[in-house]
């Protein structure tokens, strides 16, 4: 894939899996030997774990939405900066619903092979999300 095709792939992956919840399309976006280097504790870092992750996100967060701000690509890598938002109104990783909304920054990088992602890395503001949801205390006012 050339750089422009990888950028289009990344945008469509986010639109389909996060924003439209088209989880039946997962195999279009990840290889069978996919490795998620950012798997949650106790989560399978492979293909099936990714399927479970996406299902859990959509079950626990209504209005799940990822807005991509920039996408860069070269060689076999594509990366994007994004904002993830939604409302926590279902169980998520054993956390009961809080009904609160969140909005946090993410950076993701995918290694591409044969038109699909075979590896994934991310930097996510999970701490900020948990603070916004009231699951853990936020920073004290100065």
C-alpha angles and dihedrals in degrees: 000000000000122000095264092051090050090051091051089048092053093049093048091047090056094043094049102039103031107024102032098027093227093161092161086072097060093108089059089062107038134043121239089250093048116153121205105200088190098057115151117251110286092012122125106248091211138082096290091047090054090051090051092046092054092047092049092049093052093044093050101037124049118200089025106184135170118195115198115215103178136003126196128181140180139151104351097329133093123184134183140185114221147163119235118202141165147120121279101225102140136050113286120186091335093311112127116231115278098187088226128131125231138191120190140164124251137183119197133185126191129193109216129215127169092350096308138084114265097173135026134195127177145178109209133175094234090151091055091048092052090048093050089050090052092238092123128019118270126225116298116252113258 
